[in-house]
Each structure stands twice: as structure tokens, then as C-alpha cells.
Amino acid sequence: MKWRRWIRAIHRDVGYVAVALVLAYSLSGLAVNHIEDWNPSYTFESRSFDLGPVPGATGAEQAAFVIERLRLDPAQVRGHFQESETELRVFLPEGQEARLDVRTGQGKLKSIHRRPVLFEVNALHLNNLKGVWTYVADVFAVALVFLAISGMIMMKGDRGFLGRGKWFVGAGLLVPVGFVIYMYQ
């Protein structure tokens, strides 16, 4: 039948267009599935430092000294807080901070770094971009539905859906159905 040839051609071309997004969503899905074990978008680092006693009579003077000695970008500093007589905290973006004892100058610099590639694909997968990306993701979802359905109907005979295909589709359906049943027990 002529329509099967058209379905195969469209299926093939939509599949080619979808390859990059399938890979991005798959990579992100693997990373996000293990969120209890690690943060798939960021790495966290805590390093110790020793600046020696921190000069300055006020928290602002002490914070300026810390910013200069740690070579922090002053534009990135969100503020500081004198937590006690001896403890100073300098706040940086996204929960990063420098915390130190002003008497000794010893402290820790907590920093956060984006994981290359994973940060970006996770932002796409989790739709952090919103706006136009929502429509791109919707079109991708519709393309996946088309690929699934066209993949089932483009072959005929014993290699098609009504032949051995129904058994494979059934086996694939058992996986989510089994987990849903398990979830409600």
C-alpha cells in the first residue's frame, strides 16, 4: 500500500529531527532519576582557607578584606553578616558563601558549579526556560506519539503490529502497568 511508504518516510524524517532531543531528554532523564544520590545540575565544593587575623573595626571593613584576599568579584557579593563576635559570613550568589573566624582568618569557601552539559539538558528537560520552550517541548511530545504510533503501523504481515508486533507492544505495556499496580499495593 502506498500509505505505508509515506508513513515510513515521514517516520524516518521525524525521527531524524527528533534525535538530538531524544538524546538530550534521555541523558537528563538518567541524571534526574538518581537525584537522591547526587545533584544532576550542580557540583558543590568546600575549600578551607587561612587569611590570618582579619583587620577592620566593622563587619563591612572585614568583609572588604575577605573579598579582596579571596579574590571574589565584588559585584557578585550579595552581602555579609556578623553572625557573632568572631564569625563573619560573606554571601555570594546561589547559596555560595565564605564563612570564617575573624580572629584567626580560618574559614571555608562554599561554592557551586554547574555541571557541563547536564545543567543545560536538565534545564530543557525540566522546562526551566518556560515561554517558547514549552511549545517546542509540546511539539516534541507530539512527535514522540507520532513515532510510536507510526512505528506500530508501518509494517504489515507477520512482522507488523498484528503479527509479532502486538506481543512486543504488550510486553512494553506490562512494564508501566506492573509498576502502577505495585505503586497502589
N, C-alpha and C positions, 0 to 999 in steps of 0.2 A: 504494500500500500504506500502511496505517495506521502501520506501524512506522517508515517513513521520516519521517513527520511528527513522531513522537516523538523520533527521533534528531536531526532539525533543531532542535526546540525545546530539547532538552537540550544539544545542541552550542552553540546560541546562548547559553543561560543560563550554562553552564560557561565559555564564552568571556568573557562579561561579568565574571564573578567573577575570572577569571584575568588580566584586562587590567593591573591595577596591578603584579602580579608579573612579567608578561611585560615590561613597560616597565622595571621595576627590574633584572631579570636581564639584559635587553638592554643597558641603559646601563652596567651593571657589566661585562658581557662585553666591550663595546667598550673600556672603560677598561683592563681587566686584560689584554686581548690585546696591548696596547702597553707592557707592564711594563718591557721593555728600554729604552724611550725616556723613561719618566718613572715616578714613583711615583703610582699612581692614588688612593691614600688620603691622602697627606700632601704638604705643601709644606715645603721646607727653606729657612731664611733664616739668613744670617750677616751680622751687622752689627758694624761696628767701634765702639769706644768709647774715650774717654780720660778717666780719673778723676783723673789726676795721681798723684804718688807715693802708694803705699798705706801708711798708718801701721799700726803694730802690730808687736809683737815676735814673736808666734806666728802660725802659719797660721790658727788659729781666729779671732784678732783681725782678721787681714787679710781672711779670708772674711766676717766680720760686716760689715766696712766695705764690701766689694764688694756684698754682698747689699743693704745699705741704700742705697748710691749708685745701684745699678742698679734699685732698687725691685722686687726679687724677693720673692716670697712666701716667708718663712722656712719655712713648713710644706711647701713644695714642694722645698726644698733637700735633696738626698739625701746630701750630704757634701762634703768638699773634700779636695784632695791637693796638697801642696807638691812639685811634680814636680822642681824644682831650687831653688837659692838664689833664683832670680829669677822662676820661673814657678809660678803658682798656678792650679789648676783648681777650679771650683765646679760640682758635679754637680747636675743638675735631672732631672726625670722623662723617661723615654723617650729617653735618649741626648742630651738637651739639656745644654749646659754653657756656662759662661763661662770663658775661658782668657785670662790676662793676665800681663804682666811687672810685677811688684810695684814695680820701681824707677821705671818711667815711668807706670804705670797704664793703659797702652795694651793693648787686647786685642780679642777677638771674642766676641760672644754668639751661639751657635748655637741656633736654636730650630726647633721642628717644629710645624706647624699642620695640623689635619685639614681636608681638602678638603670644603666643604659639599656635602651630598647624596651625593657619590661615596663618602665614608667609610662612610656608613650602608648604601648599596646594596651596596657591596663586602663589608661585614660580613655582610649577609644572603646574598649570592651564595656567598661562601666558607665559609659556615656557621660563622663565628666565635662565634656565640651558643650553639651546641650545644643540648642539652636539648630543650625542646618545639619549638624552631625546626626541628630535624631532621625531626620528624613533619610540620610544615607544609610543608617543602620536599619531603618524600616525597609528600604528597598533591598538591602542585603538579605533580610529575613524572608522577604517575598521571593527573592531569587533562590534561597535555600529550599523553600517549599516547592518552587517550580522544579528544581533539580531533583528533589526526592520523588515527586510525582512523575515527572518525565522519565526518570531513570527506571521507574517500575513499568511504564507502559511502552517504552520504545522497542523492546524485544518482543517477538511473538513465538508461539510454539512452545516446545518443552523447555527452552531457555528463557522464556518470558515469565511474566508475573503469574499467569495461570498454570504454568508448568512448575519448575523448581523455585521460581521467584517467591511464590506465596509462602514457602517454607522458610526462606531466609527472612522475609518481612515478618513472619510470625515469630521467629527466633529473636529478631531485633526488638519486637514489641514486648516480648516476655521480660526483657531487662527492666525497662521503666515500670511496667505493670507490677513486676515482682517487688521492686523497691517501694512502690506506693503501698502495696499490700503490707509489706514489712513495716513501713512507717506508721500505719494505723493499728498495729497489733500491740 
